[in-house]
């Protein structure tokens, strides 16, 4: 029952790890991206699960982290959309070994936290770091696309979105959520 929240756990753990570095401040875009506070992508997280009716055999969490990339290292079309930890930290290269150690420490600490006390505190930490909540979003779901305001995440990790069209609140489990820019006043 808790497996669906592994992506949220990984996002919080990585945000905690990155924030150990001076000058690095990040936010989490539901459910699986870590962005700079300016909205540039640093990390994408994907979780795959192998399960049977009564048991999870394993969960694999893949995390692609932009570490030591300069703006010119990105293709031209990605330069306005992506950043790296090196850029956020003032331009000095970051030791990948040390970064991996810090990431693994934070992943283990987050896993220990939820194993002992459940997901409530971790979900609260996720909410504090969210750049999705309170924002106008477009939801591109398998069956339809709609717009609304991201209100919260529920105890299972689903995004709660109040539709613009009729005010109903939807649980978003899958699909893509893009944050729409706020129109000028």
C-alpha atoms as an extended CHARMM CRD file, in Angstrom:
* protein
*
       185  EXT
         1         1  UNK       CA              0.0000000000        0.0000000000        0.0000000000  PROA      1               0.0000000000
         2         2  UNK       CA              2.9140000000        2.3540000000        0.5900000000  PROA      2               0.0000000000
         3         3  UNK       CA              4.7850000000        1.5500000000       -2.6280000000  PROA      3               0.0000000000
         4         4  UNK       CA              3.1500000000        4.3300000000       -4.6350000000  PROA      4               0.0000000000
         5         5  UNK       CA              4.8040000000        6.8870000000       -2.3380000000  PROA      5               0.0000000000
         6         6  UNK       CA              8.3680000000        5.7620000000       -3.0760000000  PROA      6               0.0000000000
         7         7  UNK       CA              8.7880000000        8.4720000000       -5.7210000000  PROA      7               0.0000000000
         8         8  UNK       CA              7.7440000000       11.1180000000       -3.1820000000  PROA      8               0.0000000000
         9         9  UNK       CA             10.1760000000        9.6430000000       -0.6390000000  PROA      9               0.0000000000
        10        10  UNK       CA             13.0140000000        9.7710000000       -3.1680000000  PROA      10              0.0000000000
        11        11  UNK       CA             12.2030000000       13.3820000000       -4.1070000000  PROA      11              0.0000000000
        12        12  UNK       CA             12.2880000000       14.5440000000       -0.4770000000  PROA      12              0.0000000000
        13        13  UNK       CA             15.4930000000       12.6180000000        0.2220000000  PROA      13              0.0000000000
        14        14  UNK       CA             17.2570000000       14.0900000000       -2.8210000000  PROA      14              0.0000000000
        15        15  UNK       CA             16.0730000000       17.6140000000       -2.0010000000  PROA      15              0.0000000000
        16        16  UNK       CA             17.4760000000       17.1770000000        1.5130000000  PROA      16              0.0000000000
        17        17  UNK       CA             20.7650000000       15.9030000000        0.0690000000  PROA      17              0.0000000000
        18        18  UNK       CA             21.1440000000       18.7630000000       -2.4030000000  PROA      18              0.0000000000
        19        19  UNK       CA             20.3710000000       21.3650000000        0.2340000000  PROA      19              0.0000000000
        20        20  UNK       CA             23.4570000000       20.2640000000        2.1630000000  PROA      20              0.0000000000
        21        21  UNK       CA             25.4200000000       22.1090000000       -0.5420000000  PROA      21              0.0000000000
        22        22  UNK       CA             25.8550000000       25.8900000000       -0.1310000000  PROA      22              0.0000000000
        23        23  UNK       CA             23.7180000000       27.9360000000       -2.4920000000  PROA      23              0.0000000000
        24        24  UNK       CA             21.5050000000       25.0310000000       -3.5370000000  PROA      24              0.0000000000
        25        25  UNK       CA             17.7670000000       25.5430000000       -3.0350000000  PROA      25              0.0000000000
        26        26  UNK       CA             15.2910000000       23.3150000000       -4.8320000000  PROA      26              0.0000000000
        27        27  UNK       CA             11.5940000000       22.5470000000       -5.1090000000  PROA      27              0.0000000000
        28        28  UNK       CA              9.6370000000       19.4190000000       -5.9570000000  PROA      28              0.0000000000
        29        29  UNK       CA              7.1980000000       19.2390000000       -8.8740000000  PROA      29              0.0000000000
        30        30  UNK       CA              4.6270000000       16.4990000000       -8.3380000000  PROA      30              0.0000000000
        31        31  UNK       CA              5.3630000000       13.6620000000       -8.4760000000  PROA      31              0.0000000000
        32        32  UNK       CA              8.8470000000       13.0690000000       -9.7820000000  PROA      32              0.0000000000
        33        33  UNK       CA             10.8880000000       16.1300000000      -10.6660000000  PROA      33              0.0000000000
        34        34  UNK       CA             13.2280000000       18.3250000000       -8.6700000000  PROA      34              0.0000000000
        35        35  UNK       CA             13.5740000000       21.8300000000      -10.0390000000  PROA      35              0.0000000000
        36        36  UNK       CA             15.4710000000       24.9750000000       -9.2100000000  PROA      36              0.0000000000
        37        37  UNK       CA             13.3530000000       27.6480000000       -7.5640000000  PROA      37              0.0000000000
        38        38  UNK       CA             13.3460000000       29.3260000000      -10.9840000000  PROA      38              0.0000000000
        39        39  UNK       CA             11.7120000000       26.2230000000      -12.4640000000  PROA      39              0.0000000000
        40        40  UNK       CA             14.6620000000       24.6160000000      -14.2590000000  PROA      40              0.0000000000
        41        41  UNK       CA             14.8520000000       20.8290000000      -14.0940000000  PROA      41              0.0000000000
        42        42  UNK       CA             17.6440000000       19.2120000000      -12.0710000000  PROA      42              0.0000000000
        43        43  UNK       CA             16.3430000000       15.6750000000      -11.5210000000  PROA      43              0.0000000000
        44        44  UNK       CA             13.8300000000       13.2440000000      -12.9410000000  PROA      44              0.0000000000
        45        45  UNK       CA             12.7710000000       10.2720000000      -10.8130000000  PROA      45              0.0000000000
        46        46  UNK       CA             11.0770000000        7.1070000000      -12.0650000000  PROA      46              0.0000000000
        47        47  UNK       CA              9.9680000000        4.1510000000       -9.9770000000  PROA      47              0.0000000000
        48        48  UNK       CA              9.2590000000        0.6740000000      -11.3280000000  PROA      48              0.0000000000
        49        49  UNK       CA              7.6920000000       -2.0350000000       -9.2390000000  PROA      49              0.0000000000
        50        50  UNK       CA              7.5180000000       -5.8080000000       -9.6180000000  PROA      50              0.0000000000
        51        51  UNK       CA              4.6790000000       -7.2240000000       -7.5430000000  PROA      51              0.0000000000
        52        52  UNK       CA              2.2590000000      -10.0430000000       -7.1410000000  PROA      52              0.0000000000
        53        53  UNK       CA             -1.2320000000       -9.9500000000       -5.6280000000  PROA      53              0.0000000000
        54        54  UNK       CA              0.0130000000      -10.2030000000       -2.0520000000  PROA      54              0.0000000000
        55        55  UNK       CA              3.6240000000       -9.0200000000       -2.1600000000  PROA      55              0.0000000000
        56        56  UNK       CA              6.0460000000       -6.5620000000       -3.7120000000  PROA      56              0.0000000000
        57        57  UNK       CA              9.0760000000       -8.3530000000       -5.0870000000  PROA      57              0.0000000000
        58        58  UNK       CA             11.1000000000       -5.1640000000       -5.5990000000  PROA      58              0.0000000000
        59        59  UNK       CA             10.9600000000       -1.4830000000       -6.3950000000  PROA      59              0.0000000000
        60        60  UNK       CA             13.6190000000        0.1480000000       -8.5490000000  PROA      60              0.0000000000
        61        61  UNK       CA             13.9760000000        3.9120000000       -8.3210000000  PROA      61              0.0000000000
        62        62  UNK       CA             15.8830000000        5.5880000000      -11.1290000000  PROA      62              0.0000000000
        63        63  UNK       CA             17.1730000000        9.1100000000      -10.5530000000  PROA      63              0.0000000000
        64        64  UNK       CA             18.7480000000       11.1610000000      -13.3100000000  PROA      64              0.0000000000
        65        65  UNK       CA             20.6660000000       14.0390000000      -11.7170000000  PROA      65              0.0000000000
        66        66  UNK       CA             22.2520000000       16.9350000000      -13.6080000000  PROA      66              0.0000000000
        67        67  UNK       CA             25.4570000000       17.2970000000      -11.6010000000  PROA      67              0.0000000000
        68        68  UNK       CA             28.3870000000       18.9970000000      -13.3370000000  PROA      68              0.0000000000
        69        69  UNK       CA             26.8470000000       20.5220000000      -16.4270000000  PROA      69              0.0000000000
        70        70  UNK       CA             27.3240000000       24.0760000000      -17.6000000000  PROA      70              0.0000000000
        71        71  UNK       CA             24.6240000000       25.8580000000      -19.6190000000  PROA      71              0.0000000000
        72        72  UNK       CA             26.4690000000       25.2010000000      -22.8810000000  PROA      72              0.0000000000
        73        73  UNK       CA             26.5410000000       21.4530000000      -22.1240000000  PROA      73              0.0000000000
        74        74  UNK       CA             22.7710000000       21.2510000000      -22.6410000000  PROA      74              0.0000000000
        75        75  UNK       CA             21.2660000000       21.2140000000      -26.1340000000  PROA      75              0.0000000000
        76        76  UNK       CA             20.1320000000       24.7280000000      -27.1070000000  PROA      76              0.0000000000
        77        77  UNK       CA             16.4520000000       23.8710000000      -26.7030000000  PROA      77              0.0000000000
        78        78  UNK       CA             17.0270000000       22.6490000000      -23.1110000000  PROA      78              0.0000000000
        79        79  UNK       CA             19.2220000000       25.5100000000      -21.9140000000  PROA      79              0.0000000000
        80        80  UNK       CA             16.2700000000       27.6080000000      -20.6840000000  PROA      80              0.0000000000
        81        81  UNK       CA             14.6340000000       24.5330000000      -19.1020000000  PROA      81              0.0000000000
        82        82  UNK       CA             17.4560000000       22.6890000000      -17.2980000000  PROA      82              0.0000000000
        83        83  UNK       CA             20.1840000000       23.4210000000      -14.7770000000  PROA      83              0.0000000000
        84        84  UNK       CA             22.7330000000       21.5200000000      -12.7150000000  PROA      84              0.0000000000
        85        85  UNK       CA             23.9210000000       21.3470000000       -9.1440000000  PROA      85              0.0000000000
        86        86  UNK       CA             27.2270000000       22.8670000000      -10.2200000000  PROA      86              0.0000000000
        87        87  UNK       CA             25.4080000000       25.9070000000      -11.5980000000  PROA      87              0.0000000000
        88        88  UNK       CA             23.3270000000       26.3000000000       -8.4340000000  PROA      88              0.0000000000
        89        89  UNK       CA             26.3310000000       25.8820000000       -6.1680000000  PROA      89              0.0000000000
        90        90  UNK       CA             28.3120000000       28.7310000000       -7.6900000000  PROA      90              0.0000000000
        91        91  UNK       CA             30.0990000000       27.0140000000      -10.5460000000  PROA      91              0.0000000000
        92        92  UNK       CA             32.5410000000       24.7340000000       -8.7220000000  PROA      92              0.0000000000
        93        93  UNK       CA             32.4270000000       21.0720000000       -9.7990000000  PROA      93              0.0000000000
        94        94  UNK       CA             30.7960000000       18.6960000000       -7.3310000000  PROA      94              0.0000000000
        95        95  UNK       CA             32.3350000000       15.3670000000       -6.4230000000  PROA      95              0.0000000000
        96        96  UNK       CA             29.9660000000       12.7310000000       -7.7690000000  PROA      96              0.0000000000
        97        97  UNK       CA             31.2270000000       10.2080000000       -5.1940000000  PROA      97              0.0000000000
        98        98  UNK       CA             30.5050000000       12.5540000000       -2.3000000000  PROA      98              0.0000000000
        99        99  UNK       CA             27.1420000000       13.4960000000       -3.8030000000  PROA      99              0.0000000000
       100       100  UNK       CA             26.1940000000        9.8290000000       -4.1750000000  PROA      100             0.0000000000
       101       101  UNK       CA             27.1820000000        9.2300000000       -0.5450000000  PROA      101             0.0000000000
       102       102  UNK       CA             25.0140000000       12.1510000000        0.6170000000  PROA      102             0.0000000000
       103       103  UNK       CA             22.0910000000       10.9990000000       -1.5530000000  PROA      103             0.0000000000
       104       104  UNK       CA             22.2910000000        7.4490000000       -0.1940000000  PROA      104             0.0000000000
       105       105  UNK       CA             22.4790000000        8.7500000000        3.3960000000  PROA      105             0.0000000000
       106       106  UNK       CA             19.3310000000       10.8160000000        2.8780000000  PROA      106             0.0000000000
       107       107  UNK       CA             17.5070000000        7.9840000000        1.0900000000  PROA      107             0.0000000000
       108       108  UNK       CA             18.3210000000        5.6240000000        3.9570000000  PROA      108             0.0000000000
       109       109  UNK       CA             17.2690000000        8.2090000000        6.5590000000  PROA      109             0.0000000000
       110       110  UNK       CA             13.9600000000        8.8240000000        4.7650000000  PROA      110             0.0000000000
       111       111  UNK       CA             13.3250000000        5.0900000000        4.4550000000  PROA      111             0.0000000000
       112       112  UNK       CA             14.0900000000        4.5980000000        8.1610000000  PROA      112             0.0000000000
       113       113  UNK       CA             11.7810000000        7.5100000000        9.0180000000  PROA      113             0.0000000000
       114       114  UNK       CA              8.7880000000        6.0670000000        7.1520000000  PROA      114             0.0000000000
       115       115  UNK       CA              9.5290000000        2.5490000000        8.4070000000  PROA      115             0.0000000000
       116       116  UNK       CA              9.3480000000        3.7460000000       12.0140000000  PROA      116             0.0000000000
       117       117  UNK       CA              6.6780000000        6.4460000000       11.9370000000  PROA      117             0.0000000000
       118       118  UNK       CA              4.8300000000        6.1410000000        8.6190000000  PROA      118             0.0000000000
       119       119  UNK       CA              4.6130000000        8.5990000000        5.7550000000  PROA      119             0.0000000000
       120       120  UNK       CA              2.7930000000       11.5190000000        7.4370000000  PROA      120             0.0000000000
       121       121  UNK       CA              5.8980000000       13.5790000000        8.3530000000  PROA      121             0.0000000000
       122       122  UNK       CA              7.5680000000       12.8660000000        5.0070000000  PROA      122             0.0000000000
       123       123  UNK       CA              4.4350000000       13.9800000000        3.1210000000  PROA      123             0.0000000000
       124       124  UNK       CA              4.4260000000       17.1870000000        5.1850000000  PROA      124             0.0000000000
       125       125  UNK       CA              8.0760000000       17.7620000000        4.2000000000  PROA      125             0.0000000000
       126       126  UNK       CA              7.1240000000       17.1120000000        0.5700000000  PROA      126             0.0000000000
       127       127  UNK       CA              4.3310000000       19.7130000000        0.8350000000  PROA      127             0.0000000000
       128       128  UNK       CA              6.7800000000       22.3150000000        2.2240000000  PROA      128             0.0000000000
       129       129  UNK       CA              9.1000000000       21.7480000000       -0.7350000000  PROA      129             0.0000000000
       130       130  UNK       CA              6.3560000000       21.5980000000       -3.3770000000  PROA      130             0.0000000000
       131       131  UNK       CA              6.3430000000       24.0520000000       -6.2490000000  PROA      131             0.0000000000
       132       132  UNK       CA              3.1190000000       22.4750000000       -7.5200000000  PROA      132             0.0000000000
       133       133  UNK       CA              0.6860000000       23.1030000000       -4.6620000000  PROA      133             0.0000000000
       134       134  UNK       CA             -1.3480000000       26.2810000000       -4.8940000000  PROA      134             0.0000000000
       135       135  UNK       CA             -0.4720000000       26.7080000000       -8.5600000000  PROA      135             0.0000000000
       136       136  UNK       CA             -2.5320000000       26.5990000000      -11.7160000000  PROA      136             0.0000000000
       137       137  UNK       CA             -1.7810000000       23.3070000000      -13.4980000000  PROA      137             0.0000000000
       138       138  UNK       CA             -2.6720000000       21.4690000000      -16.6680000000  PROA      138             0.0000000000
       139       139  UNK       CA             -3.3500000000       17.7790000000      -16.1630000000  PROA      139             0.0000000000
       140       140  UNK       CA             -2.6450000000       15.6340000000      -19.1940000000  PROA      140             0.0000000000
       141       141  UNK       CA             -4.2300000000       12.3410000000      -18.2420000000  PROA      141             0.0000000000
       142       142  UNK       CA             -4.6250000000        9.2400000000      -20.4250000000  PROA      142             0.0000000000
       143       143  UNK       CA             -8.3300000000        9.9650000000      -21.0270000000  PROA      143             0.0000000000
       144       144  UNK       CA             -8.4920000000       13.7700000000      -20.9800000000  PROA      144             0.0000000000
       145       145  UNK       CA             -6.7260000000       17.0670000000      -20.4140000000  PROA      145             0.0000000000
       146       146  UNK       CA             -8.0070000000       19.7170000000      -18.0260000000  PROA      146             0.0000000000
       147       147  UNK       CA             -6.8250000000       22.6890000000      -15.9770000000  PROA      147             0.0000000000
       148       148  UNK       CA             -7.2010000000       23.5150000000      -12.3190000000  PROA      148             0.0000000000
       149       149  UNK       CA             -5.4630000000       24.4360000000       -9.0940000000  PROA      149             0.0000000000
       150       150  UNK       CA             -3.2500000000       21.8980000000       -7.3190000000  PROA      150             0.0000000000
       151       151  UNK       CA             -4.6550000000       21.8730000000       -3.7910000000  PROA      151             0.0000000000
       152       152  UNK       CA             -2.7440000000       19.1660000000       -1.9290000000  PROA      152             0.0000000000
       153       153  UNK       CA             -1.5630000000       15.5890000000       -1.9940000000  PROA      153             0.0000000000
       154       154  UNK       CA             -3.5870000000       12.9760000000       -0.1670000000  PROA      154             0.0000000000
       155       155  UNK       CA             -2.2570000000       10.3100000000        2.2070000000  PROA      155             0.0000000000
       156       156  UNK       CA             -1.6190000000        7.9840000000       -0.7520000000  PROA      156             0.0000000000
       157       157  UNK       CA              0.4250000000       10.6050000000       -2.6280000000  PROA      157             0.0000000000
       158       158  UNK       CA             -2.1800000000       11.4450000000       -5.2820000000  PROA      158             0.0000000000
       159       159  UNK       CA             -2.3520000000       15.0840000000       -6.3620000000  PROA      159             0.0000000000
       160       160  UNK       CA             -5.6780000000       16.7770000000       -5.5930000000  PROA      160             0.0000000000
       161       161  UNK       CA             -6.6780000000       19.2420000000       -8.3020000000  PROA      161             0.0000000000
       162       162  UNK       CA             -9.7480000000       21.4860000000       -8.2720000000  PROA      162             0.0000000000
       163       163  UNK       CA            -10.9700000000       21.7000000000      -11.8670000000  PROA      163             0.0000000000
       164       164  UNK       CA            -11.4310000000       25.1750000000      -13.3160000000  PROA      164             0.0000000000
       165       165  UNK       CA            -14.4840000000       24.0910000000      -15.3180000000  PROA      165             0.0000000000
       166       166  UNK       CA            -16.7500000000       22.9560000000      -12.4860000000  PROA      166             0.0000000000
       167       167  UNK       CA            -14.8650000000       23.1460000000       -9.1800000000  PROA      167             0.0000000000
       168       168  UNK       CA            -14.8040000000       19.3880000000       -8.6140000000  PROA      168             0.0000000000
       169       169  UNK       CA            -11.7220000000       17.9570000000       -6.9440000000  PROA      169             0.0000000000
       170       170  UNK       CA             -9.9380000000       15.1460000000       -8.7880000000  PROA      170             0.0000000000
       171       171  UNK       CA             -7.3180000000       12.7030000000       -7.5460000000  PROA      171             0.0000000000
       172       172  UNK       CA             -4.4970000000       12.6110000000      -10.0750000000  PROA      172             0.0000000000
       173       173  UNK       CA             -2.5300000000        9.3560000000      -10.0040000000  PROA      173             0.0000000000
       174       174  UNK       CA             -0.8920000000        9.2550000000      -13.3970000000  PROA      174             0.0000000000
       175       175  UNK       CA             -0.3570000000       11.4090000000      -16.4000000000  PROA      175             0.0000000000
       176       176  UNK       CA              1.6420000000       14.5730000000      -16.7370000000  PROA      176             0.0000000000
       177       177  UNK       CA              1.1240000000       17.7490000000      -14.7520000000  PROA      177             0.0000000000
       178       178  UNK       CA              2.5110000000       20.9510000000      -16.1690000000  PROA      178             0.0000000000
       179       179  UNK       CA              2.5570000000       24.1360000000      -14.1810000000  PROA      179             0.0000000000
       180       180  UNK       CA              0.9730000000       26.9270000000      -16.1480000000  PROA      180             0.0000000000
       181       181  UNK       CA              2.5030000000       30.3670000000      -15.9120000000  PROA      181             0.0000000000
       182       182  UNK       CA              0.4300000000       32.9210000000      -14.0190000000  PROA      182             0.0000000000
       183       183  UNK       CA             -0.9380000000       35.4790000000      -16.5200000000  PROA      183             0.0000000000
       184       184  UNK       CA              0.2330000000       39.0620000000      -16.0000000000  PROA      184             0.0000000000
       185       185  UNK       CA             -2.0840000000       41.2520000000      -13.9120000000  PROA      185             0.0000000000
